[in-house]
Amino acid sequence: MANSAQSKKRARQAEKHRKHNAGQRSMLRTCIKNVVKTIAGGKREDAQSAYNIAVPIIDKMVNKGIIHKNKAARHKGRLNAHICAMQAA
C-alpha cells in the first residue's frame, strides 16, 4: 500500500488512467468487431464503410498509447485483406 502522499496520489491517478484506458480499449474492440460482423454479412460496401470508420479510431489509440503501432497495423492489414478478398470472390 502507498505510504507517502506522493505515492498515494500516483495510485489514485493510476487507477483513474486504468479505467479510462479500459474504456478506450473496449471502444477499439467494438469497432473491430463491427468490421468483422459486416465482413461476415457479405456486403462489401458495408464492410468498407465500417472499415473506414474503424481506421481513424485504431490510429487514435496508437497515438494515445493504448495499443502498439504494430498491433494497429496488423489489425488494419488483416481487415483490409478480408475486404479485398470479398471483392475478388
N, C-alpha and C positions, 0 to 999 in steps of 0.2 A: 504494500500500500504506500501511497505517496506520503512523504513526511513534511517536506518543506512547502512553503506557499507556492513556489515556482513549479514544483513537480505536481502539486495538486491542480494548478491551473493547466499545465500541459496535459494531465489526464482528462480534464474536462474538455479541453479542445480536441484531443484525440478522439474522444467518444463522439463529439459533435461532427467532426470530419468523417468518422467511420459511418455514421448514419447517413450523412449527405452522399457520400460516395456509393453506399449500398443502393440508394435510390437511383443514382445516375447509372450504375451497372444494370439495374433492373430495367430501366428505360431502354438501354442499349440492347439487352437481350430481347426485349419485346419487339423492337424494330427489326432485329434479325429474324425472329420467329415469324413476323408478319410477311417478310420477303419469302421465307421458306414455305409458308402456307400458300401464298399466291403462286409460287412455282409449282407446288403440288396440285393446285387448282387447274393448271394447264393453260391459262390465258397469258400469253407473252406480254401483251401491252400492260396488263395489271401488274405483272411481276416487275416489269421495267419501271413503272411508276413507283412501286413500293421500294425498289432498289434505289431509285433517285432520291427518295425521301430518307432512306437509311444511311446513305453515304456521308452526308454532312454531319449526321449525328455521330457516326463512328469516328470521323475525323476530329470532331469536337472533343470526344472522350480521350483521344490521343493527346490533344493539346492540354487537357486538364490533368493528364497523368493517370487517368483511371485505368487505361489499358496500354500495353506496349504497342509501338508503331508496327512491329512485325505481325502481331496478332490482328491488328486492324487490316493490314494489307492481305493477310491470309483470308479473313472473312470476306473482304470485298472481292478478292480474286475468285474464291470458290463460288460465291453467289453469282458473280458475273458469268462464270463458266457455265453454271446451270442455265442461266437465261440464254446464253449463246447456243447451248445445246438444244434448248427448246426451239430456237429459230431454225436450226439445221434439220430437226426432226419433222 
